[in-house]
Amino acid sequence: MDTIAELFARDPLKYQEGDIEAIIEAQREARRLYKQSGKPVSSTKRDVDLGDLGLL
Amino acid sequence: MDTSIAESPFLADGRQWAWNSSSLKPAKECARKYYYEVICGYVTAEENVNLIFGGIYAGALELYHSVRAAGTSHEGAVYDAVSYALGQSWDKLDANLLRDLPGAARNKTREHLIRSIVWYLDEYENDSCSTIILANGDPAVELSFKFQYSDEIWFCGHIDRLVNYAGDHYVQDQKTTGATLGAWYFKRYNPDNQMSLYTVAAEIVWKAPVKGVMIDAAQIAVGFTRFERGFTFRTPDQTAEWLRDAEYHIRLTWQAAEAGWPMNDSSCQKYGGCPFIDVCSKAPSVRQDYLDGGKYVKRFRNPLDVR
């Protein structure tokens, strides 16, 4: 199972279907968290489990 | 002067004839800075990071607006923009390599780039400003311009987008910064070399009467990206004055070459501190060693490059 950090570390030429969508959704999730809490967030440094985001 | 086959922004005698805002700005500040930055092509490592980050960020947003104008959905256009940025930034903007850089450049990581693009596009998904459609039917995005001012002076550059907002036309420019956004941040853009040139260019090249520049600024921080929109206005007599003044500074810069690129030492501490202060503060005999000592990279930017 790929984390967002792992997806960022992969050569974009080797992305598979759904990888870019997962990266976009992780950024949106981070934005929602930031807007809700008003506190800085990270969408990549923590190992976001795509399952947690409903992507797998 | 026939410039149709010219690729160099310099005349045979070495004088620059094609001027963009990036070369005119240091010329106005200090002849020595212009020499190091424009003639020699030196930039600091942190400025190089800022240029890479800002270039890909603006390119991704331009792509978004371009495909949106062609009928692509928001989701499809976000995908295209992010895909472009991931490809362009691959092997660049590595957080581990940026960690030791001074200033805001350390936050210009690849992850923060992608985050900022997605957040910006979602923030302005239902924007009340729209892309102007040019007379030839093309959307006014990714616009490179070049126009002649006098026999030996041309102005050139690149505009992100022309927009219609509340019934008026504006140049739209994307800025990324580490600075906190607010009225103080936007105040720096009037007077401002780049914003004045963009206003002039829009009116001369695309014959679009514009009120000024709409600046969409993104504050890039460790855990968030925050956006704010500001405006800077120019009247026709202000832009005419800017053109006259620009010619004056260009002619002074031409003369500076013959004088050995004299230093303007009253500018060294301004603008957040000149990036070449550590070079100019050394004896002339050792300055080249400092330039080649690793703090600077060579990045020659031809004002005539078309995106």
Interface residues (C-beta under 8 A of the other chain):
Chain A: F8 D11 P12 L13 Y15 I20 E21 I23 I24 Q27 R28 A30 R31 Y34 K39 P40 V41 S42 S43 T44 K45
Chain B: V78 Y79 V82 S83 L86 G87 W90 R110 E111 I114 R115 V118 W119 D122 A221 V222 G223 F224
